[in-house]
Amino acid sequence: MEHCVQKQGESALSWARRVAEIIHSSDTITAQTAVIVLERNCKFEPLVHKLGRLKRTVKNMGELMDAVIKYAESDKTKDADSEKDKAG
């Protein structure tokens, strides 16, 4: 998960989906660890700020991922791949 950094031009939602796959494939990642890594690896400022607030209070992975998805869905960045799919 440490290497799952949001790419330049990648939407927060696309990045959150990649993060979710990593989290679901591991049973050793805690919510407390995940929130710190995600805050460092995210480029979408509203979500970065939310993660900063959450790291003091997050109780479980479900609560963390609910917040990540909610904020990520508000990112209006269009992924290059999704634009190609629509054009094709």
N, C-alpha and C positions, 0 to 999 in steps of 0.2 A: 504494500500500500504506500510505502514511503516514496516509491518511484512513480506513482500515479498523479502526476502534476497536470493541471489543466493547461492545455496547449493554447498558443496564441490563435485567436479566432474560433476556438472551440466553445460551444455554448455550455453554460453551467449544467444544463440538463443532460447533455451528452456525457460530460465529465462525471456527473453524479451516477449515471448508469454504469460507467466503468468502475467507479468506487463501490457501488452496490454489489457488483459481481465479485469483486475481491473480498468484500466483507462476508458475503454469503458463502464463499468458498473456504472460509477459515473459521474455526471455532476458538481461536486464541486471541483475537483482536477484541479489546475492551472498548466500551464507549468513550472512556476517558482518554485512552491512547488515540483512538480514531479522531476525536474532535480536535486534538492538538495537531495531528498530521494533516487533517483536512484544512484546517485554518491556514496552515503554511503553504499548502499546495493549490489552493483555490485562488483564482484571479478575479472572480465576480465580487466586487466590493460589498454589496449588501449582504451576501452570504458570509463573507469573511467577518464582517461585524457581528452577525448573528452567531457564528461559531465562537467568536471571542466571548460573547455573553454566555453561551451555552456551556463553555468548558468549566465554569464554576458550579453549574447546577445539573448537568446531564446525568440521568439516572440509568438509562439503558440504551441499547442500540436502536430500538424502535423509535424512541423519542428523538434521537439524533437524526435518523434517516427521514423521519417525517418532516423535520425542520429543513433538512438539506433539500428534499424534493420540493417542498413548498416554495422556498426561496429560489431554487434553480428554475422552477417553472416560470418565474417572473422575468428571467433573462430573455431578452428579445434578440440575442445573437442568433443568426442563422448559420448553421453548420454548412460547410462547403459540400459535404457528402449529401446532405438532404436536398440541397439545391440541384445537384447533379441528378439525383433520383427523380425529382419533379420534372426536370427538363427532358430526361430520357424517357 
